[in-house]
Amino acid sequence: MTNAFRTLTFCLGLSLPQAALAQSPRLSEILDAQMRTGWKTEQGTHMAALHLQLAPDWITYWRHPGETGIVPQFDWSGSRNLAHARVHWPEPRLFIKSGFQSIGYADELVLPIELTPVTPGQPIELDATMLLGVCDDICIPVDLDLNATMHGAGQQDRAIAAALSSRPGTAKAAGLRAVSCEIAPHQRGLQLSAALDMPQNGANEFALVEMTGAQGPGRSLGSERNGDALMGHMLLPGTTTAIDRSAVRVSVVTEQGTVVHQGCALTD
């Protein structure tokens, strides 16, 4: 494992009270971040990973934070010989903090990042930034500098391989029997709702509805359950009046794990 960055910018939200500022823990006590340089895949890409270790009771967020939280953001533009970076998010968990349901990770996160070079066979010089949030009783946005050079074959990394194998499973395997979608008026525009007929898989659960291919995560309007019927809702952006139903993705997140279904129908 190599040190990916030593510069962590501690950015506190402007709304944080001065008393909380004075009592805030040092960032080094909350978060340790390193880069795992990984290996070259058979497809010619390079599989690296960001390795985060969190202090007890602190969490960081999935690609969608749930009801509240900070959306992770990446900027790869400073990198050299990098055509594309794909983040492979491991299975997240549901956390309830201050009455809000958040989706993310506690203790540790190994986040695989698959890097595609512009020129195969040449080193990839990663010079990127990531904005993420870490939360306990307060939430702190953190800027990370991701710096590493990937060249040659590298070597297999068990931690990265384990993270790749722990991605969310399918809702069908968790007992999904039927799914349907509908659009209805909302005071802020239009609401997209997805109804899933499936058994409850945890004491607490959150149905996250998204549109794949959309720019950034949509606004979640929460979810509710009535017997075997689980409903999730999202606010459609802009003046959208029609949707591609195959682009609707529903993630059911519990304290035990996450399952995902793509589309507004159940297929074989």
Sequence and secondary structure as in RCSB ss.txt:
>XXXX:A:sequence
MTNAFRTLTFCLGLSLPQAALAQSPRLSEILDAQMRTGWKTEQGTHMAALHLQLAPDWITYWRHPGETGIVPQFD
WSGSRNLAHARVHWPEPRLFIKSGFQSIGYADELVLPIELTPVTPGQPIELDATMLLGVCDDICIPVDLDLNATM
HGAGQQDRAIAAALSSRPGTAKAAGLRAVSCEIAPHQRGLQLSAALDMPQNGANEFALVEMTGAQGPGRSLGSER
NGDALMGHMLLPGTTTAIDRSAVRVSVVTEQGTVVHQGCALTD
>XXXX:A:secstr
 B   S EEE   TTS HHHHHH   HHHHEEEEEEEEEE TTS EEEEEEEEE TT EEEEEEEETSS   EEE
 TT BSEEEEEE     EEEEETTEEEEEEESEEEEEEEEEESSTTS EEEEEEEEEEEESSSEEEEEEEEEEEE
 SSB   HHHHHHHTTS EETTTTT  EEEEEEEEETTEEEEEEEEE    SSSEEEEEEETT SS  EEEEEEE
ETTEEEEEEEE TT     GGGEEEEEEESS EEEEESSS   
